[in-house]
Amino acid sequence: MHYVSKNITIRIMKTFIATCICMICVRYSTAQQRPAGEMKTKERSNTVEISGEVLYPKILTVDSLLQMHPVEIKNYHLTKGAGRDSTVFPSSQGVLLKDILSACTIRQADHKDRNFYMSAYATDGYKATFSWAELFDGITGDNTYIVYEQNNQPIPDDKGAMILICASDYITGVRHVYRLHGIKVCRAQ
């Protein structure tokens, strides 16, 4: 039992370190510049471009998400600030981000090549970042979705056609991306 908990602790530490490195790379690299096609307005975007270090770039729409493997996300809590303000969405529909990225095939040299981060950006320039380890080796990957419907209704026009959510974050508002316009896969240097 001690051996199993030690392995889990080591795995959590590796994920945390990888996330910190990715955040530093995003902050101080040229990848922080807005990707091509990124807008700087609060306009609604009807598409999400998956670009960067992928073999098969995609432009997603609500219709294309419906053709994937949509799932129901129950009782998603949008928590802002210090965790005090919370909105509950009893039912949302979306597709796991890791499934979308797997379909695009990240440009890995081999199975040990995992030094990537994903930058999701909105039409107004807001960004949220995820490491490869978070999405493919941790609980975050099983809880990060591109959502196209909340409470059996399309996303309201002022929030965009699609929203990125990460339901496993303690304060979910930090990586809640309204007006999602693109996700760029970048190699950490």
Protein Blocks (a to p, Z undefined) as FASTA:
>chain_A
ZZmmmmmmmmmmmmmmmmmmmmmmmmmmmklpccehiacbfbdcfbdcdehjdfbdcddd
fklmmmmccdddehiacdehjhlaccddfbacdddfklmmmmnopadfblmlccbcdddd
dfkopacdddfklmmmcmklmmcccdfbeehiacdfklojbdcddfkbmblmlmmcghif
bdcddddZZ
